[in-house]
Amino acid sequence: MASSLTKWLVDPKKNWLAAQHMKSVSTRLRRYGLRYDDLYDPYYDLDVKEALNRLPREIVDARNQRLKRAMDLSMKHEYLPDDLQAMQTPFRNYLQDMLALVKRESAEREALGALPLYQRTFP
């Protein structure tokens, strides 16, 4: 019961509020030329860092370029021009598949009792 309610709440095709939220997030991401997957922080989650390491270099370079452009625009208190905003694809995923694979591998390693592939260390 709770699972089906949760799925309904976050599905933009079924819930009007979820669709409005998705539209709002899309507008904000388009203003700076970002994609939703660009918001994942590799310093916060080591699985994200590992997934980024496994992606092709061109995809990671494009991500870094989008982040630099967004920071530059934010510092200048500007947005992308309207014609460039129309070309943006904020919900086109490039990281989700690799991140799911990395999370499955780490869950499998944990289930088998193996040591983690990577650990966070503090100096």
Protein Blocks (a to p, Z undefined) as FASTA:
>chain_A
ZZmmmmmmmmmklmmklmmmmmmmmmmmmmnopafklmpcfklpmklmmmmmmpcfklmm
mmmmmmmmmmmmmmnopacdfklmmmpcfklcfklmmmmmmmmmmmmmmmnopacfbdcd
dZZ
